[in-house]
Amino acid sequence: MDGGGEYRRVRNYAKSGGSDGLKHDFEAAPGKEMPTNDPDRRMKELPNGDRIVARTRSEEGSPTLEVQPKDASRGNNIRVKIRYK
């Protein structure tokens, strides 16, 4: 459950490459980078309206790329997280 009481499903995947792999995949993704106030986080809006967030650190410990659906408020609340090992 998140803070709003809404159930969110997450699909977790593992990929090799560590921080370099995360940086490569983030920069290869199409879309416009958006400013953040966190030096450990980068964000892009993809052409379809989804967002990707690259975090050099995560609660789990690995660099993570997360795909956040644009229509989460309409029931599509499945997030994809790729953990770079």
N, CA, C and O atoms as a printed pandas DataFrame, in Angstrom:
     atom_number atom_name residue_name chain_id  residue_number  x_coord  y_coord  z_coord
0              1         N          MET        A               1    0.845   -1.192    0.000
1              2        CA          MET        A               1    0.000    0.000    0.000
2              3         C          MET        A               1    0.882    1.244    0.000
3              4         O          MET        A               1    1.931    1.278    0.643
4              5         N          ASP        A               2    0.446    2.246   -0.719
5              6        CA          ASP        A               2    1.171    3.512   -0.662
6              7         C          ASP        A               2    0.468    4.411    0.346
7              8         O          ASP        A               2   -0.498    3.991    0.983
8              9         N          GLY        A               3    0.944    5.643    0.496
9             10        CA          GLY        A               3    0.387    6.572    1.466
10            11         C          GLY        A               3   -1.077    6.877    1.246
11            12         O          GLY        A               3   -1.783    7.219    2.195
12            13         N          GLY        A               4   -1.560    6.761   -0.004
13            14        CA          GLY        A               4   -2.943    7.067   -0.304
14            15         C          GLY        A               4   -3.863    5.869   -0.175
15            16         O          GLY        A               4   -5.056    5.972   -0.461
16            17         N          GLY        A               5   -3.323    4.728    0.254
17            18        CA          GLY        A               5   -4.141    3.558    0.412
18            19         C          GLY        A               5   -4.397    2.816   -0.894
19            20         O          GLY        A               5   -5.170    1.858   -0.906
20            21         N          GLU        A               6   -3.787    3.222   -1.965
21            22        CA          GLU        A               6   -3.983    2.614   -3.272
22            23         C          GLU        A               6   -2.970    1.487   -3.459
23            24         O          GLU        A               6   -1.780    1.678   -3.207
24            25         N          TYR        A               7   -3.428    0.323   -3.896
25            26        CA          TYR        A               7   -2.538   -0.807   -4.110
26            27         C          TYR        A               7   -1.743   -0.605   -5.401
27            28         O          TYR        A               7   -2.316   -0.303   -6.447
28            29         N          ARG        A               8   -0.459   -0.767   -5.324
29            30        CA          ARG        A               8    0.403   -0.623   -6.500
30            31         C          ARG        A               8    1.152   -1.923   -6.706
31            32         O          ARG        A               8    1.734   -2.481   -5.775
32            33         N          ARG        A               9    1.128   -2.394   -7.940
33            34        CA          ARG        A               9    1.884   -3.591   -8.279
34            35         C          ARG        A               9    3.199   -3.169   -8.904
35            36         O          ARG        A               9    3.268   -2.182   -9.637
36            37         N          VAL        A              10    4.236   -3.927   -8.607
37            38        CA          VAL        A              10    5.561   -3.650   -9.145
38            39         C          VAL        A              10    6.092   -4.918   -9.777
39            40         O          VAL        A              10    6.047   -5.992   -9.177
40            41         N          ARG        A              11    6.591   -4.786  -10.986
41            42        CA          ARG        A              11    7.290   -5.887  -11.639
42            43         C          ARG        A              11    8.774   -5.583  -11.539
43            44         O          ARG        A              11    9.244   -4.571  -12.057
44            45         N          ASN        A              12    9.504   -6.454  -10.878
45            46        CA          ASN        A              12   10.936   -6.272  -10.674
46            47         C          ASN        A              12   11.727   -7.158  -11.628
47            48         O          ASN        A              12   11.401   -8.327  -11.836
48            49         N          TYR        A              13   12.766   -6.576  -12.196
49            50        CA          TYR        A              13   13.663   -7.294  -13.096
50            51         C          TYR        A              13   15.091   -6.981  -12.678
51            52         O          TYR        A              13   15.355   -5.944  -12.070
52            53         N          ALA        A              14   16.004   -7.876  -13.006
53            54        CA          ALA        A              14   17.426   -7.663  -12.750
54            55         C          ALA        A              14   18.156   -7.605  -14.086
55            56         O          ALA        A              14   17.815   -8.313  -15.034
56            57         N          LYS        A              15   19.160   -6.749  -14.135
57            58        CA          LYS        A              15   19.966   -6.589  -15.343
58            59         C          LYS        A              15   21.401   -6.323  -14.918
59            60         O          LYS        A              15   21.634   -5.648  -13.915
60            61         N          SER        A              16   22.350   -6.835  -15.654
61            62        CA          SER        A              16   23.751   -6.580  -15.324
62            63         C          SER        A              16   24.150   -5.195  -15.820
63            64         O          SER        A              16   23.455   -4.593  -16.639
64            65         N          GLY        A              17   25.254   -4.707  -15.326
65            66        CA          GLY        A              17   25.784   -3.438  -15.809
66            67         C          GLY        A              17   25.985   -2.386  -14.750
67            68         O          GLY        A              17   26.699   -1.412  -14.991
68            69         N          GLY        A              18   25.385   -2.542  -13.584
69            70        CA          GLY        A              18   25.562   -1.586  -12.501
70            71         C          GLY        A              18   25.199   -0.166  -12.895
71            72         O          GLY        A              18   24.303    0.051  -13.711
72            73         N          SER        A              19   25.892    0.796  -12.315
73            74        CA          SER        A              19   25.616    2.222  -12.568
74            75         C          SER        A              19   25.815    2.608  -14.024
75            76         O          SER        A              19   25.079    3.438  -14.558
76            77         N          ASP        A              20   26.817    2.003  -14.671
77            78        CA          ASP        A              20   27.054    2.310  -16.089
78            79         C          ASP        A              20   25.891    1.850  -16.957
79            80         O          ASP        A              20   25.480    2.554  -17.878
80            81         N          GLY        A              21   25.366    0.671  -16.660
81            82        CA          GLY        A              21   24.212    0.165  -17.397
82            83         C          GLY        A              21   22.991    1.034  -17.202
83            84         O          GLY        A              21   22.261    1.298  -18.158
84            85         N          LEU        A              22   22.753    1.486  -15.979
85            86        CA          LEU        A              22   21.646    2.386  -15.680
86            87         C          LEU        A              22   21.777    3.676  -16.481
87            88         O          LEU        A              22   20.817    4.123  -17.107
88            89         N          LYS        A              23   22.960    4.270  -16.460
89            90        CA          LYS        A              23   23.181    5.521  -17.185
90            91         C          LYS        A              23   22.969    5.328  -18.685
91            92         O          LYS        A              23   22.321    6.150  -19.332
92            93         N          HIS        A              24   23.504    4.262  -19.228
93            94        CA          HIS        A              24   23.363    3.987  -20.669
94            95         C          HIS        A              24   21.891    3.850  -21.057
95            96         O          HIS        A              24   21.442    4.473  -22.018
96            97         N          ASP        A              25   21.141    3.035  -20.312
97            98        CA          ASP        A              25   19.738    2.800  -20.656
98            99         C          ASP        A              25   18.900    4.062  -20.488
99           100         O          ASP        A              25   18.011    4.325  -21.298
100          101         N          PHE        A              26   19.173    4.846  -19.448
101          102        CA          PHE        A              26   18.428    6.100  -19.245
102          103         C          PHE        A              26   18.688    7.056  -20.400
103          104         O          PHE        A              26   17.753    7.630  -20.959
104          105         N          GLU        A              27   19.946    7.226  -20.756
105          106        CA          GLU        A              27   20.283    8.177  -21.814
106          107         C          GLU        A              27   19.812    7.702  -23.187
107          108         O          GLU        A              27   19.561    8.527  -24.065
108          109         N          ALA        A              28   19.688    6.392  -23.390
109          110        CA          ALA        A              28   19.218    5.857  -24.668
110          111         C          ALA        A              28   17.704    5.972  -24.830
111          112         O          ALA        A              28   17.195    5.903  -25.948
112          113         N          ALA        A              29   16.989    6.147  -23.734
113          114        CA          ALA        A              29   15.526    6.242  -23.802
114          115         C          ALA        A              29   15.122    7.559  -24.456
115          116         O          ALA        A              29   15.717    8.599  -24.176
116          117         N          PRO        A              30   14.115    7.520  -25.325
117          118        CA          PRO        A              30   13.663    8.763  -25.965
118          119         C          PRO        A              30   12.920    9.629  -24.957
119          120         O          PRO        A              30   12.424    9.133  -23.945
120          121         N          GLY        A              31   12.847   10.903  -25.238
121          122        CA          GLY        A              31   12.075   11.792  -24.375
122          123         C          GLY        A              31   12.904   12.930  -23.832
123          124         O          GLY        A              31   14.101   13.052  -24.095
124          125         N          LYS        A              32   12.231   13.749  -23.072
125          126        CA          LYS        A              32   12.842   14.963  -22.536
126          127         C          LYS        A              32   13.160   14.792  -21.058
127          128         O          LYS        A              32   12.300   14.409  -20.265
128          129         N          GLU        A              33   14.411   15.082  -20.699
129          130        CA          GLU        A              33   14.800   15.007  -19.292
130          131         C          GLU        A              33   14.164   16.158  -18.525
131          132         O          GLU        A              33   14.098   17.289  -19.006
132          133         N          MET        A              34   13.704   15.845  -17.332
133          134        CA          MET        A              34   13.052   16.823  -16.472
134          135         C          MET        A              34   13.954   17.119  -15.281
135          136         O          MET        A              34   14.641   16.220  -14.796
136          137         N          PRO        A              35   13.966   18.362  -14.800
137          138        CA          PRO        A              35   14.815   18.689  -13.654
138          139         C          PRO        A              35   14.317   18.031  -12.369
139          140         O          PRO        A              35   13.115   17.852  -12.176
140          141         N          THR        A              36   15.251   17.677  -11.502
141          142        CA          THR        A              36   14.928   17.167  -10.166
142          143         C          THR        A              36   15.799   17.903   -9.164
143          144         O          THR        A              36   16.807   18.503   -9.535
144          145         N          ASN        A              37   15.419   17.859   -7.915
145          146        CA          ASN        A              37   16.204   18.484   -6.853
146          147         C          ASN        A              37   17.103   17.482   -6.142
147          148         O          ASN        A              37   17.733   17.815   -5.137
148          149         N          ASP        A              38   17.166   16.263   -6.656
149          150        CA          ASP        A              38   17.923   15.192   -6.028
150          151         C          ASP        A              38   19.082   14.795   -6.937
151          152         O          ASP        A              38   18.846   14.330   -8.052
152          153         N          PRO        A              39   20.321   14.965   -6.493
153          154        CA          PRO        A              39   21.472   14.638   -7.355
154          155         C          PRO        A              39   21.598   13.137   -7.651
155          156         O          PRO        A              39   22.309   12.757   -8.581
156          157         N          ASP        A              40   20.925   12.285   -6.879
157          158        CA          ASP        A              40   20.970   10.841   -7.103
158          159         C          ASP        A              40   19.811   10.352   -7.963
159          160         O          ASP        A              40   19.612    9.145   -8.098
160          161         N          ARG        A              41   19.036   11.277   -8.551
161          162        CA          ARG        A              41   17.867   10.892   -9.329
162          163         C          ARG        A              41   17.774   11.712  -10.606
163          164         O          ARG        A              41   17.969   12.927  -10.596
164          165         N          ARG        A              42   17.470   11.020  -11.722
165          166        CA          ARG        A              42   17.209   11.686  -12.997
166          167         C          ARG        A              42   15.844   11.209  -13.481
167          168         O          ARG        A              42   15.437   10.082  -13.197
168          169         N          MET        A              43   15.142   12.064  -14.207
169          170        CA          MET        A              43   13.802   11.718  -14.652
170          171         C          MET        A              43   13.596   12.189  -16.079
171          172         O          MET        A              43   14.097   13.240  -16.480
172          173         N          LYS        A              44   12.841   11.386  -16.854
173          174        CA          LYS        A              44   12.499   11.717  -18.236
174          175         C          LYS        A              44   11.028   11.431  -18.465
175          176         O          LYS        A              44   10.469   10.484  -17.913
176          177         N          GLU        A              45   10.405   12.275  -19.297
177          178        CA          GLU        A              45    9.061   11.961  -19.767
178          179         C          GLU        A              45    9.205   11.369  -21.154
179          180         O          GLU        A              45    9.793   11.977  -22.048
180          181         N          LEU        A              46    8.658   10.167  -21.321
181          182        CA          LEU        A              46    8.743    9.469  -22.585
182          183         C          LEU        A              46    7.688    9.997  -23.556
183          184         O          LEU        A              46    6.715   10.615  -23.123
184          185         N          PRO        A              47    7.858    9.767  -24.851
185          186        CA          PRO        A              47    6.892   10.263  -25.836
186          187         C          PRO        A              47    5.444    9.818  -25.575
187          188         O          PRO        A              47    4.511   10.535  -25.939
188          189         N          ASN        A              48    5.241    8.648  -24.951
189          190        CA          ASN        A              48    3.879    8.175  -24.673
190          191         C          ASN        A              48    3.300    8.743  -23.379
191          192         O          ASN        A              48    2.162    8.438  -23.023
192          193         N          GLY        A              49    4.082    9.574  -22.670
193          194        CA          GLY        A              49    3.602   10.198  -21.441
194          195         C          GLY        A              49    4.048    9.494  -20.172
195          196         O          GLY        A              49    3.948   10.069  -19.088
196          197         N          ASP        A              50    4.541    8.255  -20.276
197          198        CA          ASP        A              50    5.098    7.575  -19.110
198          199         C          ASP        A              50    6.354    8.325  -18.667
199          200         O          ASP        A              50    6.915    9.121  -19.419
200          201         N          ARG        A              51    6.775    8.060  -17.454
201          202        CA          ARG        A              51    8.030    8.648  -16.959
202          203         C          ARG        A              51    8.985    7.531  -16.588
203          204         O          ARG        A              51    8.570    6.452  -16.164
204          205         N          ILE        A              52   10.266    7.805  -16.754
205          206        CA          ILE        A              52   11.280    6.901  -16.230
206          207         C          ILE        A              52   12.107    7.669  -15.223
207          208         O          ILE        A              52   12.423    8.844  -15.411
208          209         N          VAL        A              53   12.449    6.983  -14.159
209          210        CA          VAL        A              53   13.241    7.572  -13.086
210          211         C          VAL        A              53   14.469    6.698  -12.889
211          212         O          VAL        A              53   14.353    5.493  -12.670
212          213         N          ALA        A              54   15.633    7.305  -12.966
213          214        CA          ALA        A              54   16.890    6.598  -12.727
214          215         C          ALA        A              54   17.397    7.017  -11.357
215          216         O          ALA        A              54   17.620    8.200  -11.098
216          217         N          ARG        A              55   17.576    6.032  -10.480
217          218        CA          ARG        A              55   18.092    6.302   -9.137
218          219         C          ARG        A              55   19.402    5.550   -8.954
219          220         O          ARG        A              55   19.464    4.340   -9.170
220          221         N          THR        A              56   20.450    6.266   -8.555
221          222        CA          THR        A              56   21.734    5.612   -8.350
222          223         C          THR        A              56   21.714    4.735   -7.100
223          224         O          THR        A              56   22.536    3.830   -6.957
224          225         N          ARG        A              57   20.778    5.008   -6.201
225          226        CA          ARG        A              57   20.616    4.205   -4.991
226          227         C          ARG        A              57   19.134    3.918   -4.809
227          228         O          ARG        A              57   18.277    4.718   -5.184
228          229         N          SER        A              58   18.853    2.770   -4.230
229          230        CA          SER        A              58   17.466    2.424   -3.928
230          231         C          SER        A              58   17.419    1.790   -2.552
231          232         O          SER        A              58   18.459    1.486   -1.967
232          233         N          GLU        A              59   16.216    1.590   -2.034
233          234        CA          GLU        A              59   16.076    0.917   -0.739
234          235         C          GLU        A              59   16.705   -0.471   -0.784
235          236         O          GLU        A              59   17.270   -0.940    0.203
236          237         N          GLU        A              60   16.602   -1.115   -1.929
237          238        CA          GLU        A              60   17.143   -2.457   -2.116
238          239         C          GLU        A              60   18.666   -2.422   -2.210
239          240         O          GLU        A              60   19.328   -3.413   -1.903
240          241         N          GLY        A              61   19.221   -1.292   -2.630
241          242        CA          GLY        A              61   20.667   -1.132   -2.688
242          243         C          GLY        A              61   21.264   -1.006   -4.076
243          244         O          GLY        A              61   22.377   -0.502   -4.223
244          245         N          SER        A              62   20.546   -1.456   -5.101
245          246        CA          SER        A              62   21.077   -1.424   -6.465
246          247         C          SER        A              62   20.614   -0.181   -7.207
247          248         O          SER        A              62   19.549    0.361   -6.910
248          249         N          PRO        A              63   21.418    0.280   -8.185
249          250        CA          PRO        A              63   20.920    1.328   -9.077
250          251         C          PRO        A              63   19.637    0.814   -9.743
251          252         O          PRO        A              63   19.552   -0.357  -10.112
252          253         N          THR        A              64   18.656    1.684   -9.893
253          254        CA          THR        A              64   17.332    1.258  -10.363
254          255         C          THR        A              64   16.775    2.210  -11.400
255          256         O          THR        A              64   16.885    3.429  -11.272
256          257         N          LEU        A              65   16.172    1.630  -12.435
257          258        CA          LEU        A              65   15.423    2.385  -13.430
258          259         C          LEU        A              65   13.959    2.000  -13.245
259          260         O          LEU        A              65   13.618    0.819  -13.317
260          261         N          GLU        A              66   13.097    2.977  -13.009
261          262        CA          GLU        A              66   11.677    2.709  -12.770
262          263         C          GLU        A              66   10.843    3.361  -13.860
263          264         O          GLU        A              66   11.056    4.521  -14.213
264          265         N          VAL        A              67    9.894    2.605  -14.388
265          266        CA          VAL        A              67    8.943    3.121  -15.371
266          267         C          VAL        A              67    7.631    3.364  -14.638
267          268         O          VAL        A              67    7.063    2.452  -14.039
268          269         N          GLN        A              68    7.157    4.611  -14.693
269          270        CA          GLN        A              68    5.916    5.003  -14.032
270          271         C          GLN        A              68    4.870    5.322  -15.097
271          272         O          GLN        A              68    5.072    6.233  -15.899
272          273         N          PRO        A              69    3.755    4.589  -15.120
273          274        CA          PRO        A              69    2.739    4.827  -16.147
274          275         C          PRO        A              69    2.058    6.175  -15.993
275          276         O          PRO        A              69    1.812    6.641  -14.881
276          277         N          LYS        A              70    1.757    6.795  -17.135
277          278        CA          LYS        A              70    1.115    8.115  -17.117
278          279         C          LYS        A              70   -0.313    8.042  -16.615
279          280         O          LYS        A              70   -0.813    9.007  -16.038
280          281         N          ASP        A              71   -0.976    6.923  -16.821
281          282        CA          ASP        A              71   -2.379    6.823  -16.458
282          283         C          ASP        A              71   -2.604    6.053  -15.159
283          284         O          ASP        A              71   -3.584    5.318  -15.031
284          285         N          ALA        A              72   -1.701    6.219  -14.201
285          286        CA          ALA        A              72   -1.817    5.528  -12.918
286          287         C          ALA        A              72   -3.115    5.891  -12.206
287          288         O          ALA        A              72   -3.683    5.067  -11.489
288          289         N          SER        A              73   -3.581    7.109  -12.398
289          290        CA          SER        A              73   -4.806    7.529  -11.722
290          291         C          SER        A              73   -6.037    6.845  -12.307
291          292         O          SER        A              73   -7.104    6.871  -11.695
292          293         N          ARG        A              74   -5.905    6.237  -13.479
293          294        CA          ARG        A              74   -7.035    5.547  -14.114
294          295         C          ARG        A              74   -6.931    4.038  -13.971
295          296         O          ARG        A              74   -7.503    3.291  -14.765
296          297         N          GLY        A              75   -6.207    3.594  -12.965
297          298        CA          GLY        A              75   -6.158    2.167  -12.683
298          299         C          GLY        A              75   -4.935    1.439  -13.201
299          300         O          GLY        A              75   -4.674    0.313  -12.779
300          301         N          ASN        A              76   -4.179    2.042  -14.101
301          302        CA          ASN        A              76   -2.958    1.393  -14.584
302          303         C          ASN        A              76   -1.829    1.776  -13.646
303          304         O          ASN        A              76   -1.082    2.718  -13.911
304          305         N          ASN        A              77   -1.711    1.048  -12.557
305          306        CA          ASN        A              77   -0.722    1.424  -11.557
306          307         C          ASN        A              77    0.401    0.401  -11.436
307          308         O          ASN        A              77    1.008    0.265  -10.374
308          309         N          ILE        A              78    0.681   -0.321  -12.526
309          310        CA          ILE        A              78    1.790   -1.267  -12.519
310          311         C          ILE        A              78    3.075   -0.518  -12.855
311          312         O          ILE        A              78    3.193    0.098  -13.914
312          313         N          ARG        A              79    4.011   -0.581  -11.955
313          314        CA          ARG        A              79    5.321    0.034  -12.181
314          315         C          ARG        A              79    6.320   -1.063  -12.491
315          316         O          ARG        A              79    6.196   -2.189  -12.008
316          317         N          VAL        A              80    7.296   -0.729  -13.289
317          318        CA          VAL        A              80    8.368   -1.658  -13.639
318          319         C          VAL        A              80    9.651   -1.108  -13.047
319          320         O          VAL        A              80    9.988    0.061  -13.233
320          321         N          LYS        A              81   10.367   -1.975  -12.325
321          322        CA          LYS        A              81   11.663   -1.579  -11.758
322          323         C          LYS        A              81   12.721   -2.541  -12.266
323          324         O          LYS        A              81   12.585   -3.760  -12.162
324          325         N          ILE        A              82   13.782   -1.960  -12.820
325          326        CA          ILE        A              82   14.921   -2.743  -13.293
326          327         C          ILE        A              82   16.068   -2.459  -12.353
327          328         O          ILE        A              82   16.511   -1.317  -12.233
328          329         N          ARG        A              83   16.551   -3.492  -11.685
329          330        CA          ARG        A              83   17.672   -3.381  -10.731
330          331         C          ARG        A              83   18.946   -3.771  -11.465
331          332         O          ARG        A              83   19.038   -4.859  -12.033
332          333         N          TYR        A              84   19.917   -2.883  -11.449
333          334        CA          TYR        A              84   21.187   -3.120  -12.142
334          335         C          TYR        A              84   22.196   -3.690  -11.162
335          336         O          TYR        A              84   22.550   -3.049  -10.173
336          337         N          LYS        A              85   22.649   -4.883  -11.443
337          338        CA          LYS        A              85   23.586   -5.606  -10.561
338          339         C          LYS        A              85   25.002   -5.462  -11.044
339          340         O          LYS        A              85   25.922   -6.001  -10.430
